[in-house]
Amino acid sequence: MHQPRPHRIVDLDHISTSAQLIPETQSAPAILSEFPQENHHPFHHHPTIPPHWVPPPPHAPADYPYPMYYAPYPIYQNPQPQLESPRSTTPKFKIEYSSIHATFLATIKDADSLKDRKSWVKWNEGVWQAVGDGFALGHICDEPPHGTPWTEWNTPLIRPTIPSQPTRKEIEARLKWDKNDGWVSSILTARLSDEARNHLPPMIDDRGERRTARQIYLRLKAAYQAAPDRKACLRIQDELLNSQIHGMDIEKFNLKWSSTLTTLRNYGYDIPWDTLISKYISKLPSGPRYVYLKQTLEEDFDQPGVIPNRDLFDKFAIRLENTRNRELLDLADSGGETEGLTKCV
């Protein structure tokens, strides 16, 4: 059976006598053996801290009304200077890039991955939309044809070259280009089948250079882009003519028309602009504002000397969007709700 340990008897007289004989600056092993104590020392008695690091408070002038509140103790200044962390040269993605990448993956699903010539059109449209939203079309576009103005959307961007002793601005320009090109490359390779990946150039070429987004796009374009025959273009045109404005999304309607017309033009298809623009005007909503807009567009379209072309379509599309924007602003000023908007069919 377990026997409890007997209590230890402490001679208090002996302890008090020992405590009187031991100086304050010496240790007291007898006392510590009887009564273990924790080594709590005041901060200002710490042996590693110099005693002069807290200066005495300054004296207030004789005429100061409140000498007790003249000045607090000075804030302790660390004598060791703080080391600044080195500036990171690693490029960072913009926050918008991640959302654009997510939208691309939601639009071009795994079933729509580039795997053959039939899947090229949808995949290519999704790529151009995503890269355009990121203001980086210059990494994959070709030079515009003769007579077309150079803009930020059709001007190729080449990797900046830096001299042997580059400036900070030149280095930052190179890093920015590399960052944007890497993001475009991630868009291009996000939805590819295993067969399509076989057409990609090596990550690092023989010169030790990393592959660019333009090299990736040109390889895929050469392997899968094929101008469809006339029947295929007619099917694309019929699909466009049968499209409708759903709800209030005029912007999405215009985007579909614009992208499809661009696709047909890139295929070399002879677009019947007269028929397409007339059909586009007929699809405008039936609200009072749009009835007036439709009449105005028809009058402008029937004027002598007007040539139906892409520029004319773009002007009409902009006027349609401006009409919708004015309707939204007027409704917001009146305190109405979106249910009062013109119903688009």
Phi, psi and omega in degrees: 000141184291130179256126178294146179288140179289148178294144179275133180267123181255129178275101183292327178296319179296321180295314181297323178294319180294323181293328179286332184275341184269126177296161182291331183278354180254159177283160180235083183296327181295318181290318181294329179290330180273320183230091179302135181235152177271143183276076175262116179244145173300147184300323184283354175261006182294132186293337183271354181258125179297141185288348185260014184283339176252101182288156179292153181294145179290151179277140179284151175298161184297327183267009180284130187290330183233084184295333181293332183251025183296311181201135175284177175297138180298148178289135182293128178257125180291121181293338180274123180293141179287133181279126178282136179292139181298146181291128181285131178261007179283121180293144180246145177285149171291156178297325182295332183298320181294322179290323177295318179297319179294321178295321178298316180293329178285329180279310178263093183284176183298327179291339180264013181300152180290116182223340179202184182290333179292328182273357184295316188299307182294317179297316182295320178296319178295322178296313182295324178295314182293313181294324176295321177297331177271008179054045182226027180296337179297345180278346181228347186280160175263170177296144180292153178294165182299133181095346178270131181294149178276126179231180178290347182267343183231015179259117179297141178251118180261148181299126182296141174266143181241144180286180181294330177238079186284157174273169179298321180295321179292322178294317180295325177295319177295316180297321179295317179296316180298320180296312180294321180293323177295323178293317178298321178298323178293327175293316183296326185261005184287322183236078178231140173284169179298325179293320180293326179294338177293341180271354182290143174291161179298151181301317177238124183277187183294336179272002181082013180264146178281145179294147182258166178296325179296319178297319178297313184294319181295322178297313181293323180295318179294330184275329191237339180283129176215125180297123181290165179284180185296323180297320179294321178295323178295324177295319177297320179294317179296322177297323178291318181294333180270359180288153182230162174275119181261125179064234180245013188274073177289326180298317179293323178297314179296322180296320179296316179296315183296314182292322180292319177296324177295319179297314180297321179294320179294333177282356182079018182282137179281098187284127175280084187299324180301312181292317184292317181292321177298320179292324179297317180295323182291343182270004180295152180298172187258009179291166182303317180298320186280333174296317177294318179297319180298317178297320180295317180294321179296321178294317178295325183289329183271000180293144179293142179090353179281128181256116177293120179204188183292323180298319179294319177298316180298322178295317179294321180295321178295319179295326177294316179293322178296323177296317177297319180296320178295324178295320178294319180294317179296322179292323178293322179293327180278355180077017180279181180246167182295343179294339180275000180288158178299132179281123180263133180237000000 
